[in-house]
């Protein structure tokens, strides 16, 4: 197991433990998270990316920027830009970016804390080099994620998130069939949202 893989697993576990711990420590505090004050928002996340079950067994840092809005008190929609960084194998390398659109379900726990889950579609573009052949391929895939948000001050939330994406390069007929170029991409991150 590589040092980077170990670091990602530690960050992922810390993110999931933090989500649970925030829920437990905030639970006794009374009323529900006030989603009425969370109209349109912008945000960003930065964290550790892990690529599993492929020839691209590599960890890297990644980031995303988000624009969203709550359309109902506990349901929102968000659009995001993602930079998944660079990952590589013995004879291959890929750089991937993408855009996503997701529905977000919010679960208020207290007046300053809530959990959320999201699911949507990712439209991605990869520039790759495989066995000396360079190319570019675009596709779209389903993704999902879970997280927690803690209100730091009015209109500003701290986020802890864990998202999972699937990137499948095998559908490009020009790629060499000798390798597995599917990537299960896991993104554990911290971020902030600012609501208007």
Helices and strands as residue ranges (DSSP letters): H 3-26, G 27-29, G 35-37, E 41-52, E 59-72, E 75-88, E 92-108, E 113-130, E 133-153, E 156-168, E 182-195
